[in-house]
């Protein structure tokens, strides 16, 4: 059974109103250097069938323009499965892809955050789009948990 087929079965088996537990983190932190954090996040994403698409070093661009270094990186991660889910449920969901992780360095502490999908979920109430958003939210939380475990 292919990964795409298993994911399609999962989507059709989920009720449209399932909400993930609110206690699950969308923000995690650990003491690590930025380069290692980016590597750990890329590995965590790969463990969940996602690929690193782009790293955007916001801090370097701001320093070149004379601003203080905010020590921020944006990492964009995507998967073919996520694209197929969006295409099947509602192509407007493609606007959320690739998925964005923000890495913020404060001393030796790196905080990783993902976008909150709550506003999108309220827009897609009782539709296939909500099912996709719930699945993505679960996937993002699993990637964050895997990042912490590295």
N, C-alpha and C positions, 0 to 999 in steps of 0.2 A: 504494500500500500504506500503510495507516494506521500510526501509531506503535505503537498497541496490538497490531496484528497482527504487526509486526516484533518487538516485545518477546516476544510469545507464541512466535514461531518461535525466538527466541534461547533462551528457557527450555526448549523441548522439545528443542533441539539440544545443550544442555549436559549432559554426564554428571553424575549425582548426586554423584559423589565429587570433583569438581573443587574444588581449594582455591586461592585466590589466593596469589600470592607473599607470603611473610611479610615481605619487606624493604620493601614498600610502606608509606609512613607513614600513621598515623592521627592524627598530631600534626604540625602545621606552624607555623612562626613567621615573622613578618616585621616590619620596623620601619615602623610606620604608626600613625595615631591611631585610636582606637576607632570613631568615627563612620565613617571611611573604610573600616575593616575590615568593619564591618557592611554597608556598601554593596557592597563588593567581594564579600563572601560571598553576598549576595542576587543579585548579577549572575552569579556562578559557578554558583549553584543554578539560576537561570533558563536559563543556557546548557545545562543538563542536564535541562530539562523539569520543574524543581521550582519551587515557589512558597514564598515566605516566609509562614509561618502566624502566628508570634508571636515577639515579642522580650520576654524577661523580664529586666529590669534588677535582678538580685539585689543589686547594691551599693547602689542607692538605697533599697531596702526595709530593708537592714541599717543604713544610716546613720540613717534615720528612727527606728530603734529604739535608737540610741546606740552602735552598733558601729563599728569602723574600716571604712573603705571597702576591700573586697577587690578592686575593679575587675574584676568578673565580669559577663558577659552570657550568657544562654542564648538561642540562636536556634533556633526550631523550623521545619523545612522539610519539605514533603510534596509528593507528586505523586499524581495520579489513578491512574497506572500502578502505583505502589507499593501502593496500596490494592487494586487489582484483583489484583495478584500474591498478596497476603496472603489475600484472600478465596478465590482459586482453590486455593492450596496448603494453607493451614490458617488459618482465621479467628483463631486465637490469636495469630498474628503481627501482627494489628492493634494489639496492645498496645505494639508498638515504634514505632508511628507517632503523630504525626509524628516524623521523625528529628531528633535533638538535636545541636547544635553548641555547644560551650562556648568562649567567648572570654575569655581571661585577659590582663589588661594588667599588664606589669611594666616601668615606665618608658615608653620609646617602643617597646617590643617587645610585639606582640600574638601570643599563642599560641592556635591554634584546634585543638580536639580533638573527635573524634567517639566515640560509644560503641563499646566493643569488643564485637563480636558473638560472641566465642569460646564463651561459656557457652551461648548460644542454639544455636549450631551443634553443640555436643556433644549437646544435647537432641534435635536434629532429624537425627541421623545417618541417612544412607541414606533420605531422604524428600524429597518435593517442597519441604518447608519449608527444607531445607538449600540447595537450588538457589536459592530466593528470597533467603535470607540471603547467599549468595555473590554474587549479582547486586547486592544492596544494598551490600555491602561494596565491591565494585568501583566502584559509582556514587559512594559517599561519598569514596573515594580520588581519583576523577576530579574531584569538586567541590573537594577540598582542593588538588589540583594546579592547577586553574583559578584558585582563590583566590590562590595564590602567583604565578601568571603575570600577574595584574591589575596 
